[in-house]
Amino acid sequence: MKFAIIKERKNPPDRRVVFSPSKLKEAKTKFPEAEFKVEASDIRVFTDDQYRAAGFEVTQNVSDCDVLIGVKEVPIEALIPNKKYFFFSHTIKKQPYNRKLLKAILEKNIELYDHETIVNKEGFRLIGFGRYAGIVGAYNGFRAWGLKYNLWELPKAGALQNQAALIAELNKIDVPNMKILLTGSGKVANGAQEMLEAMSIKSVSVNEFLNEHFAEPVYCKIDVLDYNKRKDGTYVTDVHDFFNHPERYESNFMRFAKETDFYIAGHFYGDGAPYLYTREDVKSPDFNIKVVADISCDVDGPVATTLRASTIENPLYGYDPQTESEVDYKNENAITVMAVDNLPCELPKDASEGFGDMFLQHVILAFFNGDKYGVLQRAKITENGKLTKRFSYLQGYVDEKE
């Protein structure tokens, strides 16, 4: 079987790649019967010469390959019919802007596998860039605090080589006595936590965070049952009760908002769950949060201060609680918001190397063990010009007129 690492063609350019040269070499060692080619690219974080040095053919033409592997959406005109493709298609939530892409994939008889749909039998994602979003998001949050209060000027993450360089910069600053809140329990939150731990910021319990004062910066990491409560007052410890019946819950986040200075949003928000805080909540004099690093970046949603996604070029804006509108982030009444929605792009080398680890372990393996664990079967969105049963819910989306 022939695999190709394809060139990223979406704008703005993305320097990430699924396999670094060293990880691709490891894949070839583990699966010698596989053939790997690399499509030439002048934007990739690893150069064509680095792939050649690792022993791989770099070519302008990958049409003889069976499986084409990329990161971002492939432009319709670049799709090769009758192939298997892996990339983030941004179609499984019926995103209107990619309807034409999914229709073209069906018309070209392409077998589409989305990185987001590569899950285990319990439905948990096996691969992704979440950890790196958390790493960069936490860094950007501290950068935002320094800029807002003129305390320090950290370089942009994209100007630094790797996570170690980000940590080195963070360890140069003198973090004031503040309370930092981190929501989430997955890869994103864990990535952010890595940065807090690397800065030797003290971790405290929910009870300590809510009730005690400290003479040093501290952080508290909380999950859904900490910031939501049952409407009927029932005390539960099983998170599945929340996941299965989110309508039975209401937000209990304000008790944290009263005590938090800097909030890092690293949670996953599910449909039907209560908003963490609303625009009315933010108007309360008890709302103490001054900087929000919204890594989850659900626009106009559960983190009410996130009015829009920001960009790597201009990552910060201000939210005025009283007017519910965007203002300068240095405005004295503003809550400073960092809501970049493509954070891993700022750490392309680390993100690519980590992604390749997971892709090799779960996806390439599945091609050579008869898909023993059903990874490919679950991930497959289209086959023989039709949606697979698992993704048949997209049929109406595909059929919609432009």
C-alpha positions in Angstrom: 0.0 0.0 0.0 1.3 3.4 -0.9 0.8 6.4 1.4 1.5 10.1 0.5 2.1 13.0 2.8 0.3 15.8 0.9 1.1 19.5 0.5 -1.1 21.8 2.6 -3.0 24.1 0.2 -5.5 25.9 2.4 -5.0 29.6 3.1 -3.7 31.0 5.4 -0.9 28.4 5.1 -0.5 25.8 7.8 3.0 24.6 8.5 2.0 21.4 10.3 2.2 17.9 8.9 1.0 14.5 10.1 4.4 12.9 10.0 7.8 14.4 10.7 10.7 12.9 8.8 11.8 10.9 11.8 8.3 9.6 12.6 7.9 8.6 8.9 11.1 6.7 9.1 9.8 4.9 12.2 6.6 4.1 10.3 8.6 2.6 7.5 10.7 0.5 9.9 7.6 -0.8 11.7 5.7 -1.5 8.4 8.3 -2.3 5.7 5.6 -3.4 3.3 4.3 0.2 3.3 5.5 2.7 0.7 5.6 6.4 1.7 6.0 9.4 -0.6 6.1 13.1 0.3 4.5 15.7 -1.9 6.9 18.7 -2.3 6.0 21.7 -0.1 7.7 25.1 0.5 5.7 25.9 3.6 6.0 22.7 5.7 7.8 23.1 9.0 10.1 20.2 7.9 11.9 20.9 4.5 11.8 18.6 1.5 15.5 18.0 2.0 14.9 16.7 5.5 12.5 14.1 4.1 15.0 13.2 1.4 17.7 12.8 4.0 15.4 10.4 5.9 15.2 8.3 2.7 11.9 9.3 1.2 11.0 10.3 -2.3 9.8 13.9 -2.6 7.7 14.4 -5.7 5.2 16.8 -7.3 2.9 13.9 -8.2 1.3 11.6 -5.7 -1.4 10.3 -7.9 -0.1 6.7 -7.8 -0.6 6.6 -4.0 -3.6 4.9 -2.4 -3.9 6.9 0.9 -3.4 10.6 0.9 -2.7 12.2 4.4 -3.0 15.9 5.2 -4.0 18.2 8.0 -6.4 20.9 6.7 -9.1 20.7 4.1 -8.0 19.9 0.6 -9.3 22.3 -2.0 -11.9 20.7 -4.3 -9.7 21.3 -7.4 -6.8 19.4 -5.8 -8.8 16.3 -4.9 -7.7 13.1 -6.7 -10.7 10.8 -7.5 -10.9 7.3 -6.2 -8.4 7.7 -3.3 -8.5 7.4 0.4 -8.0 10.8 2.2 -7.3 11.7 5.8 -7.6 15.4 6.9 -9.7 17.7 9.0 -12.7 18.1 6.7 -14.8 20.3 9.1 -18.0 18.8 7.7 -19.3 16.4 10.5 -21.0 19.3 12.3 -22.7 20.3 9.0 -20.5 23.4 8.6 -22.1 25.3 5.7 -18.8 26.5 4.3 -17.6 23.0 3.5 -20.8 21.5 2.1 -19.4 21.8 -1.5 -16.3 20.0 -0.3 -18.2 17.0 1.0 -20.4 16.9 -2.2 -17.2 16.9 -4.3 -15.7 14.1 -2.2 -18.8 12.0 -2.9 -18.9 12.8 -6.6 -15.2 11.9 -6.9 -15.7 8.5 -5.2 -13.3 9.4 -2.4 -13.1 7.5 0.8 -12.9 10.2 3.4 -11.6 9.7 6.9 -11.6 12.8 9.2 -9.0 13.1 12.0 -11.9 14.0 14.3 -13.7 10.8 13.6 -10.8 8.6 14.5 -12.2 7.3 17.8 -12.1 4.3 20.1 -15.2 2.1 20.6 -16.3 4.3 23.5 -16.2 7.3 21.1 -13.2 9.1 22.5 -10.8 10.7 20.0 -7.6 8.8 19.5 -5.6 11.6 17.8 -5.6 15.3 17.6 -3.7 18.5 18.3 -5.5 19.3 21.6 -2.5 19.1 23.8 -0.7 21.7 21.8 -3.7 24.0 21.8 -3.6 23.8 25.6 0.2 24.5 25.7 0.0 27.5 23.4 -3.3 28.7 24.9 -1.9 28.9 28.4 1.2 30.7 27.2 -0.9 33.2 25.2 -3.0 33.8 28.3 0.1 34.8 30.3 1.2 36.9 27.4 -2.2 38.7 27.4 -1.9 39.4 31.2 1.5 41.0 30.7 0.3 43.2 27.8 -2.9 44.2 29.6 -1.1 45.4 32.7 2.2 46.4 31.2 4.0 43.9 33.4 6.0 42.0 30.7 6.2 41.5 27.0 6.4 37.8 26.0 7.3 37.1 22.4 4.6 35.5 20.3 4.5 31.7 20.6 5.0 31.3 16.8 8.4 33.0 17.1 9.7 30.3 19.4 10.9 26.9 18.4 9.1 24.5 20.8 7.4 24.0 24.1 10.7 24.1 26.0 11.3 27.6 24.6 7.8 28.7 25.7 8.4 27.4 29.2 11.8 29.2 29.3 10.1 32.5 28.5 7.3 32.0 31.1 9.9 31.2 33.7 11.5 34.7 33.2 8.4 36.5 34.3 7.3 37.3 37.9 3.7 36.2 38.1 1.8 38.3 40.6 -0.4 36.9 43.4 -3.4 35.7 41.4 -5.9 32.8 41.2 -5.9 30.9 38.0 -8.8 28.7 37.0 -8.5 25.9 34.4 -11.6 24.0 33.1 -11.5 20.6 31.4 -10.1 17.1 31.8 -8.9 16.2 28.3 -5.9 16.7 26.2 -6.4 20.5 25.9 -6.7 21.1 29.7 -3.8 18.7 30.3 -1.6 20.6 27.9 -2.4 23.9 29.7 -1.7 22.2 33.0 1.7 21.1 31.8 2.6 24.8 31.4 1.3 25.8 34.9 3.3 22.9 36.4 6.4 23.9 34.5 6.1 27.4 36.0 5.9 25.8 39.5 2.5 27.4 40.1 0.9 25.8 43.1 -2.2 23.5 42.5 -5.0 23.9 45.1 -8.3 22.1 45.7 -11.7 23.5 44.9 -12.4 24.2 48.6 -9.0 26.0 49.0 -9.6 28.0 45.8 -13.0 29.2 46.8 -12.3 29.9 50.5 -8.7 30.7 51.1 -6.3 33.6 50.3 -2.8 33.0 49.1 0.5 34.9 49.1 1.5 33.4 45.8 -0.1 32.6 42.4 -2.2 29.4 42.5 -4.3 27.4 40.1 -7.3 25.1 40.4 -8.3 22.6 37.6 -12.0 21.8 37.6 -14.3 19.5 35.7 -18.0 19.5 34.7 -19.4 18.5 38.1 -17.5 21.3 39.8 -19.0 24.1 37.7 -22.5 22.5 37.1 -25.1 21.3 39.6 -28.3 19.4 39.4 -31.4 21.6 39.3 -33.1 19.3 41.8 -30.3 19.6 44.3 -29.2 16.0 44.0 -25.5 15.5 44.7 -23.9 13.3 42.1 -20.3 12.1 41.5 -20.9 10.2 38.2 -20.0 12.5 35.3 -22.0 10.3 33.0 -25.2 11.6 34.6 -24.2 15.0 33.4 -23.2 13.8 29.9 -26.4 11.8 29.5 -28.8 14.4 31.0 -27.2 17.9 30.6 -30.7 19.4 30.7 -31.0 18.5 34.3 -28.2 20.7 35.2 -27.5 24.4 35.7 -24.2 26.3 35.9 -22.5 26.7 39.2 -19.6 28.6 37.7 -20.2 32.0 39.4 -18.8 30.8 42.6 -15.5 30.4 40.8 -15.8 33.6 38.8 -15.9 35.5 42.1 -12.5 34.2 43.0 -10.7 34.0 39.7 -8.4 36.5 38.2 -7.2 34.6 35.1 -9.4 31.9 33.5 -8.2 29.3 31.0 -11.0 27.5 29.2 -9.8 24.1 28.2 -13.1 22.1 28.4 -15.2 20.5 25.7 -18.7 21.9 25.5 -21.5 19.5 24.5 -24.8 20.5 23.0 -27.5 21.0 25.5 -25.1 21.7 28.4 -25.6 24.9 30.5 -23.4 27.8 29.5 -20.6 28.3 32.0 -21.4 32.0 32.3 -23.8 34.4 30.5 -23.5 38.0 29.5 -25.7 38.8 32.5 -23.3 37.0 34.8 -20.4 39.1 33.5 -22.3 42.3 34.5 -22.4 41.2 38.1 -20.0 43.1 40.4 -19.0 39.7 41.8 -17.5 38.7 38.4 -13.8 39.0 39.0 -12.2 37.5 35.9 -9.9 39.9 34.2 -8.3 37.8 31.4 -9.8 34.8 29.6 -7.7 32.4 27.5 -10.6 30.6 25.7 -8.9 27.7 24.1 -12.2 26.0 23.5 -13.3 29.0 21.5 -17.1 28.4 21.1 -18.1 31.7 19.7 -21.1 33.5 21.3 -21.6 30.4 23.5 -20.8 29.0 26.9 -18.0 31.5 27.6 -20.0 34.7 27.1 -16.9 36.9 26.8 -15.9 35.2 23.5 -17.6 37.3 20.9 -15.5 36.0 18.0 -12.4 33.9 17.3 -9.2 36.0 17.2 -6.2 35.4 15.0 -2.6 34.5 15.5 -1.7 37.9 14.1 -4.1 39.8 16.4 -4.9 37.4 19.3 -6.4 39.8 21.8 -9.5 41.9 22.2 -11.5 43.4 25.0 -15.0 42.6 26.2 -17.0 45.4 27.8 -19.5 43.7 30.2 -22.0 46.6 30.3 -22.3 47.2 26.6 -21.7 43.5 25.7 -19.4 44.7 22.9 -15.8 44.5 21.8 -13.4 47.3 23.0 -9.7 47.7 23.3 -8.3 45.0 25.5 -6.4 47.6 27.5 -9.6 49.5 28.4 -9.9 49.6 32.2 -13.4 48.2 32.0 -12.5 45.5 29.6 -12.0 41.8 30.2 -9.1 40.8 27.9 -10.0 37.8 25.7 -7.6 35.5 23.8 -9.7 33.2 21.6 -7.4 32.0 18.8 -9.0 29.0 17.2 -5.9 27.5 15.5 -3.4 27.6 18.4 -1.4 24.5 17.4 -0.3 26.3 14.2 1.9 28.4 16.5 3.9 25.3 17.6 4.1 23.4 14.3 7.1 21.3 15.0 6.1 19.9 18.3 2.4 19.5 17.2 3.5 17.6 14.1 5.8 15.2 16.0 3.1 14.5 18.6 0.4 14.0 16.1 2.5 11.5 14.1 3.0 9.4 17.3 -0.8 9.0 17.6 -1.4 8.5 13.9 1.2 5.8 13.6 -0.1 4.0 16.7 -3.7 4.0 15.7 -4.2 4.6 12.0 -1.2 3.1 10.1 -1.4 0.1 12.4 -5.0 -0.4 11.5 -4.1 -0.7 7.8 -1.8 -3.7 8.6 -3.8 -5.5 11.3 -7.0 -5.9 9.4 -8.5 -3.0 11.3 -8.6 -5.2 14.3 -10.1 -2.6 16.6 -12.5 -1.0 14.1 -10.7 2.3 14.0 -10.9 2.7 10.2 -14.5 1.5 10.0 -15.7 4.0 12.6 -13.7 6.8 11.0 -14.9 6.3 7.4 -17.3 9.0 6.4 -17.8 8.2 2.7 -17.5 5.0 0.6 -18.4 4.1 -3.0 -19.8 7.6 -3.6 -22.2 7.5 -0.5 -22.1 8.4 3.1 -21.5 5.5 5.4 -24.2 4.4 7.8 -22.5 6.1 10.8 -22.5 9.4 9.0 -25.9 9.1 7.2 -27.1 12.0 9.3 -25.2 14.3 6.9 -27.4 13.4 3.9 -29.7 16.3 4.4 -26.7 18.6 4.7 -25.2 17.3 1.5 -28.6 17.6 -0.4 -29.2 21.2 0.7 -29.2 23.8 -2.1 -26.6 26.5 -1.9 
